[in-house]
């Protein structure tokens, strides 16, 4: 199948953000269809909007976005989507809205002073950027779909995580929700974190990713999206951490999807070290290969021009498993399969293997 993915970067100093748009050719109606996964901050949303106008318009056809997936509620993923929603006709939005689950949450919070109405108000204020998305969708009559494990989109895409139960559990443990009877996973895990020596030097045979790391509840809520383009498969992960990615791997096994045979991976959370581990990457990508060997798979990481992401320790780990790594770092980069070349676009250089990697904080 013909398809292309654009990982949006902006040539200015700023914050890390995820903004991905893609289009794929449908053999049924012989047209390209457009999907979006996250819109970054407003600056990224504006950049994506102009990119779509320039590269995705078909002759004599109005630009229509078939669907938008908002992975989770953070500013650097959700806020730029308002630019897309205001500019284009959008057929459907996939996003999870915390206040829809007030009844379930109310049963497990322990603060008796909280009412259901006050809990909903608190959630809307805490998750402002998806609240903004919902308001625009209501105004423009755009359907919003719950986005949990097993949801199919256009017969080509499947949501791998979160399940509804996992999502509600994460809402309950979030610092944005009143305290529950449960101890936060983050508090438990950080109590066990061990310090590691400074001045880390890695080789092909040594890897210093930690196993006892975690990310925020909001990051673990990220919608993990799998795309099947026939000859190629891809997976977008947002800011998902070890828990969410493990659940996605388990679900892929049930669906007979070989996670080690995916052609295009998004590296989660801009290449941060607290979202992956050696054990996780062995399950997702496979074991270490011979030094310098590449098996044709590619991983893409979105990071700002001036960012200290992606962490070298993370990109090294993908390369050890035979996966080429590409980073945005202030520019838009494209992966394409059987689509026309673009005038003025040239191949981007893969990230190299680094023998010196960033220290862990003491």
PARO-358145 format. One record per residue (C-alpha): x, y, z; residue in three letters. Coordinates in steps of 0.5 Angstrom, whole numbers, padded with zeros to 4 digits, always signed. Layout:
N
XYZAla...
END
This chain:
362
+0000+0000+0000Unk+0002+0007-0001Unk+0003+0011+0005Unk+0007+0017+0008Unk+0009+0019+0015Unk+0011+0026+0017Unk+0014+0027+0024Unk+0013+0035+0025Unk+0019+0039+0027Unk+0020+0047+0027Unk+0026+0050+0026Unk+0026+0055+0032Unk+0028+0054+0040Unk+0022+0051+0044Unk+0019+0045+0048Unk+0019+0038+0046Unk+0013+0036+0042Unk+0010+0030+0038Unk+0006+0032+0032Unk+0005+0027+0027Unk+0001+0027+0020Unk+0000+0021+0015Unk-0004+0019+0009Unk-0005+0013+0006Unk-0008+0011-0001Unk-0014+0007-0001Unk-0015+0002-0006Unk-0023+0002-0006Unk-0024+0009-0007Unk-0017+0011-0010Unk-0016+0017-0006Unk-0011+0019-0001Unk-0014+0019+0006Unk-0011+0023+0012Unk-0010+0021+0019Unk-0006+0025+0025Unk-0003+0023+0031Unk-0002+0028+0036Unk-0001+0036+0034Unk+0004+0038+0039Unk+0004+0045+0042Unk+0000+0051+0038Unk+0007+0052+0034Unk+0007+0045+0032Unk+0000+0045+0030Unk+0001+0051+0026Unk+0007+0048+0022Unk+0003+0041+0021Unk-0003+0045+0018Unk+0001+0049+0013Unk+0005+0042+0012Unk-0002+0039+0010Unk-0004+0044+0006Unk+0002+0044+0002Unk+0004+0037+0001Unk-0003+0033+0002Unk-0008+0037-0002Unk-0010+0033-0008Unk-0012+0036-0014Unk-0019+0039-0014Unk-0021+0036-0008Unk-0022+0039-0001Unk-0017+0037+0005Unk-0021+0033+0009Unk-0018+0030+0016Unk-0021+0023+0016Unk-0019+0022+0024Unk-0015+0025+0029Unk-0012+0021+0035Unk-0010+0025+0041Unk-0005+0020+0045Unk-0006+0024+0052Unk-0008+0030+0055Unk-0001+0034+0056Unk+0000+0040+0053Unk+0006+0038+0048Unk+0001+0033+0045Unk-0006+0036+0045Unk-0006+0043+0045Unk-0004+0044+0037Unk-0009+0040+0035Unk-0014+0046+0036Unk-0011+0049+0030Unk-0012+0043+0026Unk-0020+0042+0028Unk-0021+0050+0027Unk-0018+0049+0020Unk-0020+0043+0017Unk-0026+0039+0016Unk-0025+0033+0021Unk-0029+0027+0021Unk-0028+0024+0027Unk-0023+0025+0034Unk-0021+0019+0038Unk-0019+0022+0045Unk-0021+0019+0052Unk-0024+0025+0056Unk-0023+0023+0064Unk-0030+0027+0066Unk-0034+0021+0063Unk-0031+0016+0068Unk-0033+0020+0074Unk-0038+0015+0077Unk-0032+0010+0077Unk-0027+0015+0080Unk-0032+0017+0085Unk-0033+0010+0088Unk-0025+0010+0089Unk-0023+0017+0092Unk-0023+0017+0099Unk-0025+0025+0100Unk-0032+0025+0102Unk-0032+0032+0101Unk-0032+0031+0094Unk-0038+0031+0090Unk-0039+0028+0083Unk-0040+0035+0080Unk-0034+0038+0083Unk-0030+0032+0081Unk-0032+0033+0074Unk-0030+0041+0074Unk-0023+0039+0077Unk-0022+0034+0072Unk-0024+0039+0066Unk-0019+0044+0069Unk-0013+0039+0070Unk-0014+0036+0063Unk-0015+0043+0060Unk-0013+0041+0053Unk-0017+0035+0052Unk-0023+0040+0055Unk-0021+0045+0049Unk-0021+0039+0044Unk-0028+0037+0046Unk-0031+0044+0046Unk-0029+0045+0039Unk-0032+0038+0037Unk-0038+0040+0040Unk-0038+0046+0036Unk-0037+0043+0030Unk-0041+0037+0031Unk-0035+0032+0030Unk-0036+0026+0033Unk-0031+0024+0039Unk-0030+0016+0040Unk-0027+0013+0046Unk-0020+0010+0045Unk-0019+0004+0049Unk-0015-0003+0047Unk-0019-0006+0041Unk-0022+0000+0038Unk-0021-0001+0030Unk-0020+0005+0026Unk-0022+0005+0018Unk-0020-0003+0018Unk-0012-0001+0018Unk-0011+0002+0025Unk-0012-0001+0032Unk-0011+0002+0039Unk-0007-0003+0043Unk-0007+0001+0050Unk-0010+0003+0054Unk-0016-0002+0056Unk-0021+0002+0060Unk-0020-0001+0067Unk-0012+0001+0066Unk-0014+0008+0064Unk-0019+0009+0070Unk-0014+0006+0075Unk-0009+0011+0072Unk-0014+0017+0073Unk-0015+0014+0080Unk-0007+0014+0082Unk-0006+0021+0078Unk-0004+0027+0082Unk-0009+0031+0078Unk-0015+0027+0082Unk-0016+0027+0089Unk-0012+0022+0093Unk-0015+0014+0093Unk-0014+0009+0098Unk-0008+0006+0093Unk-0001+0008+0094Unk+0001+0011+0087Unk+0006+0007+0083Unk+0011+0013+0082Unk+0012+0013+0089Unk+0013+0006+0090Unk+0018+0005+0085Unk+0022+0012+0086Unk+0023+0009+0093Unk+0027+0003+0090Unk+0031+0007+0085Unk+0038+0006+0086Unk+0044+0011+0084Unk+0048+0010+0078Unk+0056+0012+0078Unk+0057+0018+0074Unk+0061+0019+0067Unk+0058+0013+0064Unk+0061+0010+0058Unk+0057+0005+0054Unk+0060+0000+0049Unk+0056-0004+0044Unk+0056-0010+0049Unk+0054-0005+0055Unk+0047-0002+0056Unk+0046+0002+0062Unk+0038+0003+0062Unk+0035+0002+0068Unk+0029-0003+0070Unk+0026+0001+0076Unk+0024+0007+0072Unk+0017+0010+0071Unk+0014+0016+0068Unk+0007+0020+0070Unk+0000+0017+0070Unk-0002+0021+0065Unk+0004+0019+0060Unk+0002+0012+0061Unk-0005+0014+0059Unk-0002+0015+0052Unk-0006+0011+0046Unk-0002+0007+0043Unk-0004+0006+0036Unk-0002+0000+0031Unk-0002+0001+0023Unk-0002-0004+0018Unk+0000-0002+0011Unk+0000-0009+0008Unk+0007-0009+0006Unk+0009-0005+0012Unk+0007-0004+0019Unk+0008+0002+0024Unk+0007+0004+0032Unk+0006+0010+0035Unk+0007+0011+0043Unk+0006+0018+0045Unk+0009+0018+0052Unk+0007+0011+0054Unk+0012+0008+0059Unk+0014+0001+0061Unk+0007-0001+0064Unk+0003+0001+0058Unk+0008-0002+0053Unk+0008-0008+0056Unk+0000-0008+0056Unk+0001-0007+0049Unk+0006-0012+0047Unk+0001-0017+0051Unk-0005-0015+0047Unk-0001-0016+0040Unk+0001-0023+0042Unk-0007-0024+0043Unk-0008-0021+0036Unk-0002-0025+0033Unk+0002-0019+0031Unk+0009-0020+0032Unk+0012-0013+0035Unk+0019-0015+0033Unk+0017-0015+0026Unk+0014-0008+0026Unk+0017-0003+0020Unk+0017+0004+0024Unk+0017+0005+0031Unk+0016+0012+0035Unk+0021+0012+0041Unk+0016+0014+0046Unk+0017+0021+0050Unk+0022+0024+0046Unk+0027+0019+0047Unk+0027+0019+0055Unk+0030+0014+0059Unk+0024+0013+0064Unk+0020+0010+0059Unk+0024+0004+0057Unk+0028-0001+0060Unk+0033-0007+0057Unk+0028-0012+0059Unk+0022-0008+0055Unk+0026-0007+0049Unk+0028-0014+0048Unk+0021-0016+0048Unk+0019-0010+0044Unk+0025-0010+0039Unk+0029-0017+0040Unk+0035-0018+0043Unk+0042-0015+0041Unk+0045-0016+0034Unk+0052-0016+0032Unk+0055-0009+0032Unk+0053-0005+0026Unk+0048-0009+0024Unk+0041-0006+0021Unk+0035-0010+0019Unk+0031-0005+0016Unk+0027-0003+0021Unk+0027+0004+0023Unk+0025+0008+0029Unk+0023+0016+0030Unk+0024+0020+0035Unk+0021+0027+0036Unk+0025+0032+0040Unk+0026+0040+0039Unk+0032+0043+0036Unk+0035+0045+0042Unk+0033+0039+0047Unk+0037+0035+0051Unk+0033+0029+0048Unk+0033+0024+0045Unk+0038+0021+0051Unk+0044+0017+0047Unk+0043+0011+0052Unk+0036+0010+0049Unk+0038+0011+0042Unk+0044+0007+0043Unk+0039+0001+0045Unk+0035+0001+0039Unk+0041+0001+0035Unk+0044-0005+0039Unk+0037-0009+0037Unk+0038-0007+0029Unk+0034-0001+0029Unk+0036+0005+0025Unk+0034+0011+0029Unk+0032+0018+0026Unk+0031+0025+0030Unk+0027+0031+0028Unk+0031+0036+0032Unk+0028+0042+0029Unk+0026+0039+0022Unk+0020+0035+0019Unk+0022+0028+0017Unk+0019+0023+0013Unk+0018+0016+0012Unk+0015+0014+0005Unk+0013+0007+0002Unk+0011+0007-0006Unk+0009+0015-0005Unk+0012+0020-0010Unk+0019+0024-0008Unk+0018+0031-0006Unk+0022+0036-0010Unk+0028+0039-0005Unk+0027+0034+0000Unk+0033+0029+0001Unk+0035+0023+0005Unk+0036+0025+0013Unk+0042+0022+0017Unk+0041+0016+0022Unk+0043+0018+0029Unk+0050+0015+0030Unk+0052+0010+0036Unk+0055+0014+0042Unk+0060+0011+0046Unk+0059+0017+0051Unk+0052+0017+0054Unk+0049+0022+0059Unk+0050+0021+0066Unk+0044+0019+0071Unk+0042+0024+0076Unk+0045+0022+0083Unk
END
